[in-house]
Amino acid sequence: DVKVTQSSRYLVKRTGEKVFLECVQDMDHENMFWYRQDPGLGLRLIYFSYDVKMKEKGDIPEGYSVSREKKERFSLILESASTNQTSMYLCASSPPGRDEKLFFGSGTQLSVL
Amino acid sequence: AQRVTQPEKLLSVFKGAPVELKCNYSYSGSPELFWYVQYSRQRLQLLLRHISRESIKGFTADLNKGETSFHLKKPFAQEEDSAMYYCALRHNTDKLIFGTGTRLQVFP
């Protein structure tokens, strides 16, 4: 069974802090994604990666960066956290191919105070 | 620009009633469309994809290219169908775009 693991379930940070959200998958998937999930706005894509060291901006990349040094790990970085980045963050992975499904992690609820 | 629209934030029905969750999309190419579901306290997971033409948990969805729609239907709703449902579109770059979601509440 595919496992996508997000390191923290809940995280509380202060405005201006640098925040790292980690995601690891164990199925050798090429594609990895970071979304944020907000009520009424659905899931919005922040960044995705289709290979090691490759990344593509999603729809809302401002204020975020990512790192993919190893195939199994995709990190989301908030360089200077702000209150409007309080959200549920979801990581996902998939094999390549448009008809392939995404496997999601359980999410990290980030609160920025 | 690619877009997925789910016009209803909340849909409430009684057990045994038919359900239709609406999804419209805008995409210039040939889309791959999906429905994902999130039950309470569970991970988001795939419900069905249009390419498979399958029925999962009694749900079906037909791609209507003329109306650019991919509505999710079930003839008789069950209480365990209560969840958040997201329509999603995948295009050439493997990027997956989601709609804003519809919460389905099925009352006993």
Interface residues (C-beta under 8 A of the other chain):
Chain A: N31 F33 Y35 G40 L41 G42 L43 R44 L45 F48 Y50 E56 G58 D59 L90 A92 S94 P96 G97 R98 D99 E100 K101 L102 F104 G105 S106 G107
Chain B: Q6 K9 E32 F34 Y36 R43 L44 Q45 L46 R49 I51 Y86 R90 H91 N92 T93 D94 K95 L96 I97 F98 G99 T100 G101
